[in-house]
Amino acid sequence: MSDPVLLREATVQEIQLELIRRTRFNAFDGEKIYAGLMKHRLLWQAAILDRPGVANYLKPGKLFMASLIKLRDMDGNLWNADQLFILTDTREQAVELARIIEDEDWGGETPRVYEEEEVDAAVCGNAGCGLLMIWWD
């Protein structure tokens, strides 16, 4: 058995995976989701549990609503996020991973696989990659 990675030596992805692993709310079971991600590690590049917020189109230029809820709840040792984003090398991998997530019942809503144009805009032109999102309420 290998020694645990010290936080200062952990990659950003390892830190994100630990946030996923230790999170538990409603139907979100971080241990199960972490295990599923590790089981299918060859299908994805990066994963992040986040809550991007909602744009207030009545007051453009303002902070997104609920975008800093994670900051508010950090003092209580809570990573208040409910959307898992997974980046894949190809859209086909995102589709396959979405099917696996449904089959393994990770507990969230039906995974959404984004179209290439939307992915390119969101990840600043990583052409050809795939992106899927699962939301938990």
C-alpha positions as CSV (number, residue, x, y, z in Angstrom):
1,M,0.0,0.0,0.0
2,S,1.4,3.4,-1.0
3,D,1.8,6.3,1.4
4,P,-0.9,9.0,1.2
5,V,-0.1,12.1,-0.8
6,L,0.6,15.2,1.3
7,L,-1.7,18.1,0.5
8,R,1.2,20.3,-0.5
9,E,2.3,17.5,-3.0
10,A,-1.2,16.8,-4.4
11,T,-2.1,17.9,-7.9
12,V,-5.0,20.2,-8.4
13,Q,-7.0,17.2,-9.8
14,E,-6.2,15.1,-6.7
15,I,-7.5,18.0,-4.5
16,Q,-10.7,18.2,-6.5
17,L,-11.1,14.4,-6.3
18,E,-10.8,14.6,-2.5
19,L,-13.5,17.3,-2.4
20,I,-15.7,15.0,-4.4
21,R,-14.9,12.0,-2.2
22,R,-15.6,13.7,1.1
23,T,-18.9,15.4,-0.1
24,R,-22.2,13.9,0.8
25,F,-25.7,15.4,0.5
26,N,-29.1,14.2,-0.7
27,A,-28.4,11.6,-3.4
28,F,-24.8,12.7,-3.8
29,D,-22.5,10.0,-2.4
30,G,-19.0,11.2,-2.8
31,E,-17.3,7.9,-2.0
32,K,-19.4,6.2,-4.7
33,I,-18.8,8.9,-7.3
34,Y,-15.1,9.0,-6.5
35,A,-14.9,5.2,-6.9
36,G,-16.8,5.4,-10.2
37,L,-14.5,8.1,-11.5
38,M,-11.4,6.1,-10.6
39,K,-12.9,2.9,-12.2
40,H,-13.4,4.8,-15.5
41,R,-10.2,7.0,-15.3
42,L,-9.2,6.3,-18.9
43,L,-12.4,8.0,-20.1
44,W,-11.7,11.5,-18.7
45,Q,-9.1,14.3,-18.5
46,A,-10.4,16.3,-15.5
47,A,-13.4,16.5,-13.1
48,I,-14.6,19.2,-10.8
49,L,-17.5,19.5,-8.4
50,D,-18.7,23.1,-8.7
51,R,-21.6,25.6,-8.5
52,P,-21.0,28.1,-11.2
53,G,-23.9,30.4,-10.2
54,V,-26.7,31.9,-12.3
55,A,-26.5,35.1,-14.4
56,N,-28.8,37.9,-13.4
57,Y,-29.7,39.3,-16.8
58,L,-31.6,42.2,-15.2
59,K,-28.3,43.5,-13.8
60,P,-25.5,42.5,-16.2
61,G,-22.0,42.8,-14.9
62,K,-22.9,41.8,-11.4
63,L,-21.7,38.6,-9.6
64,F,-23.5,35.5,-10.6
65,M,-26.2,34.6,-8.1
66,A,-25.1,31.8,-5.7
67,S,-21.7,31.7,-7.3
68,L,-19.8,32.2,-4.0
69,I,-21.9,29.9,-1.8
70,K,-18.9,27.7,-1.5
71,L,-17.0,30.6,0.0
72,R,-19.8,31.3,2.5
73,D,-19.9,27.7,3.7
74,M,-16.2,26.9,3.8
75,D,-15.9,28.0,7.5
76,G,-18.3,25.1,8.2
77,N,-16.1,22.7,6.3
78,L,-18.7,22.3,3.6
79,W,-18.0,22.3,-0.1
80,N,-21.4,23.5,-1.2
81,A,-21.4,22.4,-4.9
82,D,-24.0,20.4,-6.8
83,Q,-22.7,20.0,-10.3
84,L,-20.1,17.6,-11.4
85,F,-18.3,18.6,-14.7
86,I,-16.2,16.0,-16.4
87,L,-13.9,16.8,-19.4
88,T,-13.1,14.0,-21.8
89,D,-10.8,13.8,-24.8
90,T,-13.7,13.4,-27.2
91,R,-17.5,13.9,-27.3
92,E,-17.8,10.1,-27.8
93,Q,-16.1,9.5,-24.5
94,A,-18.5,11.9,-22.8
95,V,-21.4,10.1,-24.3
96,E,-20.0,6.7,-23.1
97,L,-19.3,8.0,-19.6
98,A,-22.8,9.5,-19.4
99,R,-24.2,6.0,-20.3
100,I,-22.0,4.4,-17.6
101,I,-23.1,6.9,-15.0
102,E,-26.7,6.1,-15.7
103,D,-26.0,2.4,-15.6
104,E,-24.1,2.7,-12.3
105,D,-26.8,5.1,-10.9
106,W,-24.5,7.8,-9.5
107,G,-27.7,9.4,-8.0
108,G,-27.9,12.7,-9.9
109,E,-30.1,13.9,-12.7
110,T,-29.6,12.5,-16.2
111,P,-26.0,13.5,-17.3
112,R,-25.9,16.3,-19.9
113,V,-23.4,16.0,-22.7
114,Y,-22.7,19.4,-24.3
115,E,-22.3,20.2,-27.9
116,E,-18.9,21.0,-29.3
117,E,-19.5,24.7,-29.8
118,E,-20.6,25.2,-26.2
119,V,-17.7,23.2,-24.9
120,D,-15.2,25.2,-26.9
121,A,-16.6,28.4,-25.6
122,A,-16.7,27.2,-22.0
123,V,-13.1,25.7,-21.9
124,C,-11.6,28.3,-24.2
125,G,-11.2,26.4,-27.4
126,N,-10.2,22.9,-26.4
127,A,-11.4,21.7,-29.8
128,G,-12.9,18.2,-30.1
129,C,-13.0,17.5,-26.4
130,G,-16.2,16.4,-24.6
131,L,-17.9,17.7,-21.6
132,L,-20.7,16.3,-19.4
133,M,-22.4,17.6,-16.3
134,I,-24.5,15.9,-13.7
135,W,-26.6,17.9,-11.3
136,W,-27.8,16.9,-7.8
137,D,-30.6,18.7,-6.1
